């Protein structure tokens, strides 16, 4: 599995958005995130399996004033829950991005 940055939030399957929180309105998410996806401080990645099927997504924001990395959402397909591979991959990806951007702190909001 791997993470790939996307510029079109419509690629994220609806069930991955709605499983994060029951009250989360996927239509509102798609509309709002469409405006944020090209922001220099917001990043959206999808987790692809070996068949290039989307199995999760990661949304994080970098606060450049405080040098803080905020993980807003990590959603992983329920079929992968309990398997440490997807979560380990997400943590490795987050750490790599933090090193690349030279951000020393991270907060996970998910």
N, C-alpha and C positions, 0 to 999 in steps of 0.2 A: 504494500500500500504506500501511497505517497500523497503529499499535499500539493495542490496546484492553485495558484492565484487566479481568481476570476474577475471579470468586469461586468458580468451579466448575472444578477442575483436570481433571475428566473430559472437558472439552471439548478438551483437548490430545490430538491423535492419537498413538496408541501409538508409531508409527514415529519421531516427532520426539523422543520420550523415549529410545527404544532406540538411536537413531543417535548419541547423545551419547557413550555408552560401552557397549561390548558387555556388560559385567557389570551394568549398571544394570537392576534389576528394575522394570519398569513398574508392577506391582501394588503394590510397596512404595512407589514414588514417589507413586502416586495416594493411597494411605493416609496417608503422612506429610504430603504437601502439603495434603491436605484439612484438616488441623489447623492448618497454617501460613498458609493463604491469607488468613485474616481477621486476621492479626497486623498490628499497626501498623508493624512494621519489615520485613516481607516483602511483596514485590510481584510479581505474576505477570501478564504481559501476553501476548496472542497477536498475531501479525502476520497481518493480514487482507489478501488481495489485493482487486482491484477487484470480485470476485464474492462477497466476504465469506467466502471459503474460508480456513481457517487454514493458513498457509504457514510458520509458525515460532512459537517462544515465547521469552520472556525472563523470567528469574527473577533478581531482585536483592534485596539486603538492605541496610538502612541501619543502620550502627552509630552511634547517636546520642551515645554517650559519646566516641568518637574522631572523630566527624564524617567517617566514611569510607563510601563507597558500594561495595558488593561485588557484582559481577556474577557470580552462581553459574553460570548456564547461559544460553547463547544457542544455540538450535537453529533452523536454517533448512532448509527443504525442499531436498533434494538437487538438484532441478530448478533451483533458484536459485543454486546454488554457481557461483562464477566470474563471477557478475554482481554488480557492485558496488552495485546499487540497494538490495538488502535489507540488506547490511551497513552502507551509508551511512545508511539509515533508522534502523537500530538505534543507531548511534553518535549521530546527531542526537537521538534519543529519550532516550538516556542523559544526554547533555549538558543537555538541557532539564530533565529531572527533577532533575539535580544543581543547576542554577540555582534551580529552584523550591524545593528543600529546603535551599538554601544549604550544600551539601556540597562542600568544595574538592577532595577526593581521591577517586579511584576505582581499584579493583583488579578485574581481570577474572580469574575463576577457571576459566573454561570451557576 
